[in-house]
Amino acid sequence: MIESLVEQASARLRHRRAPLLRERESYLAHLLRRGTSYKRARSIASYLIHIVRLLRLTRLRGVDLQEIDRAAERWAAYGGPHRRKKAGRSAAACFAREARNWLRFHGNLTIPVVPMHPSDAIVQDFVQHLRQRNGLSPETVKGYSARAGIFLRWWHSRGGHLSAVTLLDVDAFLAERTALGWKPRSLATQGQALRSFFVYAAAKGLCVSGMEHGVRTPAIPKYGSAPQGPSWKEVRRLLEASKGTTPAALRASAVLSLCSVYGLRSSEVARLRLTDFNWHDEIFTVQRAKRGRLQRYPIQYEMGEAILRYLTHGRPRSPSRHIFLTLFPPYRPVHASSLWQIVSLRMKKFKIESGQKGPHALRHACATHLLRKNTALKDIAEFLGHRDARSVGIYAKYDARSLRRVATYRLTGLS
């Protein structure tokens, strides 16, 4: 294995002399099977030599995260003969990541068991309750359950039983969050989650009924007075500026096209699979985040080209059937939160003016663009996967003059 990765005889000798050669080679072979490039595998092979040396491994044993972090700090500060170039700011993080991945592969990464909190069982049951409700996206379920857990841990720390909680206790909790610096929107989101939780808790007999009606949080307009997305001219500039040939640029270009041309949510983009694209009939299928229904779209030319460039030149080889994967092994589907980073970082980099950042800003831009193309509100609602036209009435608020010329819209391009 080392012979296929390393060309110089002196370097090969250094790899062969380091401890745990067989264990290092089996991991490298695993990475290559998963689609890691030879260049990347060669870099990881070099890291493994230093990992073995700094962790003082002559045989595989359990290694915890603290020991890895200490070794990573020594590697970042090291300036001896094993260092061929000056350590960068990410040296410790890269060392720790590769050490964790290698040890995890062999089952020798020791992760401390976090004792279960008394409220965790309630939160887990709340998650199952939310999942059984139609219309809630996985992100909503995750957010509601996490915020319910915050409140339950706070209440448990005060020695209270859930059956004894009152609205005065809820007010005290929210007041404490305010003192900690929570913004009004965060408080409103927390309150929304608590209302949902108290409905569940009352149905389970865990608290008195009707609590949800008394939770008071700051009134936050669902939409501000200004458009939340960039202008279509700015969207065009973003799409053009984001083009590139690196895997990261190719992936970003495809993601930006899907978010702007079709107004897809980040979770809907992350969920896309290779089988969702029918290139022969030039259509693709989206599973909507809310209510989970399937919706079919024509493959618009520029978006299709961006997807194909990514699949051909940017997507790593992987058994995963998801379209968008991480850039580094172990390759796995990109999480919806990572898509926010992909979009928002490029909006910031190219100075795109927008009330919001991330995929949802491009969804706003898409809706506003459709309205200005004289599209009926009911057609915009259908295109964006909303339940009815009332959900998109806000876009008319931003461009009321367009309502006088409402007509049917056909997706013919980005112009």
RAFEN-V381044 format. One record per helix or strand of 2 or more residues. SS is the DSSP state (@ for helix, = for strand). FROM is the first residue (numbers start at 0). TO is the last residue. If there is no record, write none. Layout:
# RAFEN-V381044
SS&FROM&TO, SS&FROM&TO
This chain:
# RAFEN-V381044
@&1&4, @&8&16, @&20&32, @&37&53, =&62&63, @&64&76, @&90&104, =&108&109, @&119&130, @&137&156, @&161&163, @&166&178, @&183&202, @&210&213, @&231&240, @&246&260, @&265&270, @&273&275, =&276&277, =&282&286, =&293&297, @&300&313, @&335&348, @&358&371, @&376&383, @&388&397, @&399&404
